[in-house]
Amino acid sequence: MEVTTRDMKNLGNIISVAYAVGIGTNGYIEYDIDNKQKLEDELYENAYKEALKKAQVILGKTNLNLKNPVTITDKSNGVIRAYSDYDYSYNLYASTDSKILEKSDKELMDKVLEKNVVINPSKLNISKEVYIEFEMN
């Protein structure tokens, strides 16, 4: 089974509830970005603007004029990929109480709290390394 959520605050609760209702859980959590292409385009655009600004500052004290880029090389390690973290396994500890869903909410929550899983996703830094050579005259 695969579960997709955007609710990072309750991610651990999802795993805890699965445990409480007897679903053995194992695997990993994969964090991904919906708008990878847009983010990648913005990174390239910012890299170009930064390179252009630096080239203009460097050439500002000379008699040289900056022209169009001659080469643009992406030295990054491929495309933006999903980030995996937190391997877990509760298969051996899953409840076998098939009547758990018939019990009171308090009993269910008590069962959830037995395996209170806390997930703290870390900040993911995304960058691109781009080399730009400009023509000068």
N, C-alpha and C positions, 0 to 999 in steps of 0.2 A: 504494500500500500504506500502511496506517496501523498503527502499532505503539503499544500501550498498555503502560506499565510503571509500577510504583510504586517501582522501584529507582533512586532518584536518584543513588546513588553510581556506578552503572555505565552511566548514560545515554550518556555519550560512547563507551563501549566498544561499545554497540549500533550506533552510527553507524559506528564504525571497523570492526567485523566485517562490516557490510553492504558497506562499501567493499571490504574484503579479498576477499569472495566474489563481487564483481562486480556488486553491486546499486548502481546509481547512486542517490544519495540527494539530495533537495533539499526545501526547505520550511522549516518552523519548528517549534519546540517549544512546545506549549501546556500550561500548568500549570492544573489545575482542582481543585476541591474537591468531594468526594463529598457532604458533608452541608451544602450551602449553606443550605437552609431552617432547619436547626437552628442554624447559626451566626448567621444573620440574626435568628432569634428571640431568641437569647442577647444579641445586640447591642442589640435593642430593650428587652429586659428590664433590662439593665444601664443603658441610657440613662434609663429610667423611674425606677429606684432612685436613680440619681445626681441626677436632677432633683428628686425628692421629698426627698432628704436636703438638698440645697442650699436648697430652699424652706423646709423646716423650720428650718434654721439661720438663714436670713434673717428669718423671722417669729418666731423664738424670743424676741426682745427687744421684741416689740410685743404689743398686745392682740388682734391678729387671729388667727383660727383657719384652718388650711388645710383645704380641703374637696376634693372630687373634681376631677380634671382636666376642664377645659372644652373645650380643643382639644389635639390632638396632631398635629403636622405633621412629616412626613419631608422633610427638605431634602437628602437624599442624591441622588446621581446614579444612580438606577436600582437594579437588582439586582446582586448579586455576580457578576461575569463571570470567565471564564477569562482567564488572563494569558499572552500570547504573548511569546516571547523567542528570541533566537539564530536568526536566519535563516542558512541554510547551503545549500551546493550542492556536491556532489561528482560530479555527472553527468559532467563532462568528465574527471574523474580516476579513474573507476571502472575497476577491473581487468577485462581481458577474458580472463583466464586461466580457462577453463572447467574446468580440471583441478585447481583450487586445493583443492577439497574432498577430492581423492584424495591430496593431499600430506600430509606429516607434520604433527603439531600444531605443531611448532617452526616449520615453513615458514609455516603459517597465521598463527601469532602474530607472526612477523617481518613479514608483510604487514599485519597489524592495526596494528603499531607504526609503519608508514610514515605513516599518517594518524591518529596518536593524538589523538583529539578529547577535550578536557577541557571539561566543562560544569560551571559553578558557578552554580546557581540562586540568585537573590537572594531575600531575605525579602520577602514580600508583606504589606503592612499593609492590613487591612480595617477600615473604620469606617463608622458611620452618623451622620448629623447630624440630630438630632431636637429640635424645639421643643415644649415642653409648657407650657400655661397652666393654672394651678390657680384654682379658685374660692376666695374668702376671705370671711370674715364677721367 
